[in-house]
């Protein structure tokens, strides 16, 4: 068994063990993707950019600004979780870096 075949087997097992109903993500456009996929991470970042722009347009010390700060905190937490899932689903190996 070659290293590439072993890596593909491990990747498949990890993907199957982490792929449940809770591991999906609904993008802004309505499509459903795997949580941690590049599409998922890009969508979360797009939502964060939009929330930052909207928050920055609010006056300081307003309820609306506080709400957007809470939303950004939740999105940052979700982004970190998606990046952790991506490192499991799409591991970077020495061969990939070359």
C-alpha positions as CSV (number, residue, x, y, z in Angstrom):
1,X,0.0,0.0,0.0
2,X,1.4,3.3,-1.0
3,X,1.4,6.4,1.1
4,X,-1.1,8.1,-1.1
5,X,-3.5,5.2,-0.9
6,X,-3.2,5.2,2.9
7,X,-3.7,8.9,3.1
8,X,-6.9,8.6,0.9
9,X,-8.2,5.9,3.2
10,X,-7.6,8.0,6.3
11,X,-9.2,11.0,4.7
12,X,-12.3,9.0,3.8
13,X,-12.7,7.6,7.3
14,X,-12.3,11.0,8.9
15,X,-14.8,12.5,6.5
16,X,-17.3,9.8,7.1
17,X,-16.9,10.0,10.9
18,X,-17.4,13.7,10.9
19,X,-20.2,13.9,8.4
20,X,-23.5,14.0,10.2
21,X,-26.6,16.2,9.9
22,X,-25.0,18.6,12.4
23,X,-22.0,19.0,10.2
24,X,-23.7,20.8,7.3
25,X,-23.8,24.6,6.8
26,X,-26.4,26.6,4.9
27,X,-24.8,29.3,2.9
28,X,-26.4,32.7,2.4
29,X,-27.5,31.8,-1.1
30,X,-29.4,28.8,0.3
31,X,-27.1,26.0,-0.8
32,X,-26.1,23.4,1.9
33,X,-22.4,22.5,2.1
34,X,-20.2,20.5,4.5
35,X,-19.2,22.4,7.6
36,X,-15.6,23.3,7.3
37,X,-15.5,23.3,3.5
38,X,-13.9,26.2,1.6
39,X,-17.4,27.4,0.6
40,X,-18.5,27.4,4.2
41,X,-15.5,29.4,5.4
42,X,-15.8,31.9,2.6
43,X,-19.5,32.4,3.5
44,X,-18.8,33.0,7.1
45,X,-16.1,35.5,6.2
46,X,-18.5,37.3,3.9
47,X,-21.1,37.5,6.7
48,X,-18.5,38.9,9.0
49,X,-17.5,41.5,6.5
50,X,-21.1,42.6,6.1
51,X,-21.7,42.7,9.8
52,X,-18.6,44.8,10.4
53,X,-19.6,47.3,7.8
54,X,-23.1,47.6,9.3
55,X,-21.8,47.8,12.8
56,X,-19.3,50.5,11.9
57,X,-22.1,52.6,10.4
58,X,-23.9,52.6,13.8
59,X,-23.4,55.2,16.5
60,X,-21.3,54.2,19.5
61,X,-23.1,52.9,22.6
62,X,-26.3,52.0,20.8
63,X,-28.3,48.8,21.1
64,X,-27.9,48.2,17.4
65,X,-24.1,48.3,17.7
66,X,-24.1,46.0,20.7
67,X,-26.2,43.5,18.8
68,X,-23.8,43.5,15.9
69,X,-20.9,43.1,18.2
70,X,-22.6,40.0,19.7
71,X,-23.2,38.7,16.1
72,X,-19.6,39.2,15.2
73,X,-18.5,37.3,18.4
74,X,-20.7,34.4,17.4
75,X,-19.4,34.4,13.8
76,X,-15.8,34.5,14.9
77,X,-16.5,31.4,17.1
78,X,-18.2,29.7,14.2
79,X,-15.2,30.6,11.9
80,X,-12.7,29.0,14.3
81,X,-14.8,25.9,14.5
82,X,-15.1,25.7,10.7
83,X,-11.3,26.1,10.4
84,X,-10.7,23.3,12.9
85,X,-13.1,21.1,10.9
86,X,-11.3,22.0,7.7
87,X,-8.0,21.0,9.1
88,X,-9.5,17.5,9.8
89,X,-11.3,17.2,6.5
90,X,-8.5,18.7,4.3
91,X,-5.2,18.0,6.1
92,X,-2.1,19.6,4.6
93,X,0.8,17.1,4.1
94,X,4.4,17.6,3.1
95,X,3.6,16.4,-0.4
96,X,0.8,19.0,-0.8
97,X,3.2,21.9,0.1
98,X,5.7,21.0,-2.6
